[in-house]
Amino acid sequence: LDDAFTVSPQGGSGYFDGSGDYLSIPDSDDFAFGSGDFTIETWVYANSLGSFNAVIGQWPVSGGSTSNSFVLETVGTNIDFYWVSGTTVYSGLTDIGALPTGQWIHVAISRSGSNIYGFLNGVLKKTASISQTLNNPSSAITVGGNVAGSGWWDGYISNVRVVKGTAVYTSTFTPPTAPLTPTSGTSLLLNFTNASIIDATGKNVIETVGNAQV
């Protein structure tokens, strides 16, 4: 009996323990959306939800006071998307929908021109107007926390894709069921399939510390 894990079609995910785990990606022009279209999407699985749990953001420790930052996070049990222009925080995509614990949920944010859309499991939940530019606030992109110095995610995150220049979704769609692949303009793609230690049975969560590897 061969129970070995294979990347395709199962894919992978990153585990975040809710107490300080996060990934940091250096700031670059790839994340300077300006006034153009963009898409941020991911699959998330929450073990628990607190007051603020960040999925992905470019949100300085100062709390977003540096202009043109953004964050996708839960507030209570709802998933929200905030953006900053100047020192003003825009919250047109708050309460996109309730995010249950113990389930994989696909979340997507997509800007097309002056509209920005929020999706849960492919269903268009909320539309808002956006006229602001989102350029680099000279802060790292973080996944799983360290938004304003906290916001730790407790659970799993998979298939994080950031696309600059394209609104991949503007209406209800069927969420992808296979690991995402790069499209034109892809600035970031995290499929989490390069673990240092893999449980071939797929039955255990292995959290590595430092450079621990097989």
Salt bridges, closest charged atoms under 4 A:
GLU41 OE1 - HIS106 NE2 2.86
GLU41 OE2 - ARG161 NH2 2.63
